[in-house]
């Protein structure tokens, strides 16, 4: 456990990355329609993980990174040439 300001977080190391990835996949599999980013933040809150630590876990998984990238494009959080109209600029 790590006490940061007034919040307590669960610490984990690189050996736990696979377990955390599996927990995250299971958690996201139960989600309702909406942005994955909201569910990842909720996952961090439920399991008392720091967002930065979970982001590091996600960065090691090619599958999760691509899933989040596609979700961000779908919800127009991340712009691409396909979802960006010239009139917007």
Helices and strands as residue ranges (DSSP letters): E 2-4, E 7-9, G 14-16, H 17-29, H 36-47, H 51-59, H 62-74, G 86-88
